[in-house]
Amino acid sequence: MTIRLGVMGGTFNPPHCGHLEAARHVRAALGLDRVLFVPNNIPPHKRMPAHSATTAQRCEMVGLMVRDEPWAALSTIEVDRGGASYTVETLRALAGEGQALALIIGTDMLMTLEQWREPAEICRLATLATVARSEDDRAALKRQAARLQGLYGADVRLVDCPALPVSSTQLREQGGFDCLTPPAVAAYIEEHHLYR
């Protein structure tokens, strides 16, 4: 029996309830057995902002975020590989284990997929799942899904999810960890004096 595996990558700087909620909705919509949360080692397209958590701390926070979710797990595959983290390499490694993959990406990521390394191969290796947060989002995403299908034969699934207005950038700049990150993550941030 083939395992249906969701893959959600990112800096997780910090991980927050929006990540968990999006993954939960995609899992239900696509019938996934499990979702891996994959902190990247070095993001190739952006610099880590000042006062960021270390790579080890980001991994620890993701581990805390998913520890009470039996369907979710931390994967350090990109950190273990070292260097810049490219999604296509992660998907190749996971596909080699015989799993059916669904890549869970944000709406902005879907809109810029053509700029990623080997977008055609990404689309060959995994279904693309993204969360539509509004009707405006949905219309733009449908157009992009059709475009990616035409270019690469992509299988793009748009999943409805109630908007959770939170981003890691916003949390770093404005706080709100107690409300918008799982309690164990908020406690870790406080204990380690992160994002000050």
C-alpha positions as CSV (number, residue, x, y, z in Angstrom):
1,M,0.0,0.0,0.0
2,T,1.4,3.4,-1.0
3,I,1.8,6.0,1.7
4,R,0.3,9.4,0.8
5,L,2.8,11.8,2.3
6,G,2.4,15.6,2.6
7,V,5.6,17.7,2.6
8,M,5.6,21.3,4.0
9,G,8.9,23.0,3.8
10,G,10.0,26.5,5.0
11,T,12.2,28.4,7.4
12,F,9.6,28.0,10.2
13,N,11.2,31.1,11.8
14,P,9.1,30.6,14.0
15,P,6.6,27.8,13.2
16,H,3.0,29.0,14.0
17,C,-0.6,27.9,14.1
18,G,-1.1,28.9,10.5
19,H,1.4,26.2,9.3
20,L,-0.4,23.6,11.4
21,E,-3.9,24.6,10.3
22,A,-3.0,24.7,6.6
23,A,-1.4,21.2,6.8
24,R,-4.4,19.9,8.7
25,H,-6.8,21.1,6.0
26,V,-4.7,19.8,3.2
27,R,-4.3,16.4,4.9
28,A,-8.1,16.1,5.2
29,A,-8.8,17.3,1.7
30,L,-6.2,15.0,0.0
31,G,-6.5,12.0,2.3
32,L,-2.9,12.1,3.3
33,D,-1.5,9.6,5.8
34,R,1.2,11.9,7.2
35,V,2.6,15.3,6.8
36,L,6.3,16.0,7.2
37,F,7.4,19.5,8.3
38,V,10.8,20.2,6.7
39,P,12.8,23.2,8.0
40,N,15.3,24.3,5.4
41,N,18.9,24.5,6.1
42,I,19.9,27.6,4.0
43,P,17.0,29.2,2.1
44,P,18.3,29.8,-1.4
45,H,16.1,32.8,-2.3
46,K,16.1,34.9,0.8
47,R,18.4,35.9,3.6
48,M,17.5,35.0,7.2
49,P,16.7,38.2,9.0
50,A,18.7,39.5,12.0
51,H,17.8,37.9,15.4
52,S,16.5,34.7,13.7
53,A,16.5,31.4,15.6
54,T,19.4,29.1,14.7
55,T,18.8,26.1,12.4
56,A,18.8,23.8,15.5
57,Q,16.3,26.0,17.3
58,R,14.0,26.1,14.3
59,C,14.0,22.3,14.2
60,E,13.4,22.1,17.9
61,M,10.4,24.4,17.6
62,V,8.9,22.4,14.7
63,G,9.4,19.3,16.8
64,L,7.5,20.9,19.6
65,M,4.7,22.1,17.3
66,V,4.0,18.6,15.9
67,R,4.7,16.5,19.0
68,D,1.0,16.1,19.9
69,E,-0.2,15.6,16.3
70,P,0.1,11.9,15.4
71,W,-0.3,12.6,11.7
72,A,2.6,15.1,11.7
73,A,6.4,14.8,12.0
74,L,9.5,16.8,11.9
75,S,12.0,15.9,9.1
76,T,15.5,17.2,9.2
77,I,16.3,15.9,5.7
78,E,17.3,19.3,4.4
79,V,19.4,20.2,7.4
80,D,21.1,16.8,7.3
81,R,21.9,17.3,3.6
82,G,23.6,20.7,4.4
83,G,24.1,23.6,2.0
84,A,21.3,25.5,0.3
85,S,17.9,23.7,0.5
86,Y,16.2,22.9,-2.8
87,T,12.7,21.4,-2.8
88,V,13.4,19.3,-5.8
89,E,16.2,17.4,-4.0
90,T,14.0,16.7,-1.0
91,L,11.2,15.4,-3.2
92,R,13.6,13.2,-5.1
93,A,14.9,11.7,-1.9
94,L,11.4,11.1,-0.5
95,A,10.0,9.8,-3.8
96,G,12.8,7.2,-3.8
97,E,11.1,5.7,-0.8
98,G,8.0,4.8,-2.9
99,Q,5.6,7.3,-1.4
100,A,3.0,9.4,-3.2
101,L,3.9,13.0,-2.4
102,A,1.9,16.2,-2.0
103,L,3.9,19.4,-1.7
104,I,2.1,21.9,0.5
105,I,3.0,25.4,-0.5
106,G,1.7,28.9,0.2
107,T,-0.1,30.9,-2.4
108,D,2.9,33.2,-3.0
109,M,5.1,30.1,-3.6
110,L,2.6,28.7,-6.1
111,M,2.6,32.0,-8.0
112,T,6.4,32.0,-8.3
113,L,7.0,28.2,-8.8
114,E,8.5,28.8,-12.3
115,Q,11.5,30.6,-10.6
116,W,12.3,27.5,-8.5
117,R,15.0,25.0,-9.3
118,E,13.6,22.4,-11.8
119,P,9.9,23.3,-11.6
120,A,9.0,20.6,-14.1
121,E,10.6,17.9,-12.0
122,I,8.8,19.2,-8.9
123,C,5.5,18.9,-10.7
124,R,6.4,15.4,-11.9
125,L,7.3,14.3,-8.4
126,A,4.5,15.7,-6.4
127,T,0.9,17.0,-6.4
128,L,1.0,20.7,-5.5
129,A,-1.4,21.6,-2.7
130,T,-2.1,25.2,-1.7
131,V,-4.6,26.8,0.6
132,A,-7.0,29.4,-0.9
133,R,-7.7,31.9,1.8
134,S,-10.2,34.2,-0.1
135,E,-12.2,34.3,-3.3
136,D,-9.6,36.8,-4.8
137,D,-6.9,34.3,-3.9
138,R,-8.9,31.4,-5.5
139,A,-9.3,33.2,-8.8
140,A,-5.6,34.0,-9.2
141,L,-4.6,30.5,-8.0
142,K,-7.0,28.9,-10.5
143,R,-5.3,30.8,-13.3
144,Q,-1.8,29.8,-12.1
145,A,-2.9,26.2,-11.6
146,A,-4.1,26.1,-15.3
147,R,-0.8,27.7,-16.4
148,L,1.3,25.2,-14.5
149,Q,-0.8,22.3,-15.8
150,G,-0.2,23.5,-19.3
151,L,3.6,24.1,-18.8
152,Y,4.5,21.1,-16.7
153,G,1.5,18.8,-16.5
154,A,1.1,19.9,-12.8
155,D,-1.6,18.4,-10.6
156,V,-2.5,21.4,-8.5
157,R,-5.1,21.1,-5.7
158,L,-6.7,24.2,-4.2
159,V,-7.8,23.6,-0.6
160,D,-10.2,25.9,1.2
161,C,-9.0,26.9,4.7
162,P,-10.4,29.6,7.0
163,A,-8.0,32.5,6.9
164,L,-5.6,32.6,9.9
165,P,-4.0,36.0,9.5
166,V,-0.5,35.2,10.7
167,S,3.0,35.0,9.2
168,S,6.4,34.3,10.7
169,T,7.5,37.8,9.7
170,Q,4.6,39.4,11.5
171,L,5.3,37.4,14.6
172,R,9.0,38.3,14.6
173,E,8.2,42.0,14.2
174,Q,5.0,42.3,16.4
175,G,5.0,39.4,18.8
176,G,1.8,37.6,19.7
177,F,3.6,34.3,20.2
178,D,1.2,33.3,23.0
179,C,-1.8,33.5,20.7
180,L,-0.4,32.5,17.4
181,T,2.1,29.7,18.1
182,P,1.4,26.4,19.9
183,P,1.9,26.8,23.7
184,A,5.1,24.7,23.7
185,V,6.6,26.8,20.9
186,A,5.7,30.0,22.7
187,A,7.3,28.7,25.9
188,Y,10.5,27.8,23.9
189,I,10.6,31.3,22.4
190,E,10.3,32.8,25.9
191,E,12.8,30.5,27.5
192,H,15.5,31.1,24.8
193,H,14.8,34.9,24.5
194,L,14.2,34.6,20.7
195,Y,13.1,37.4,18.3
196,R,14.0,40.3,20.6
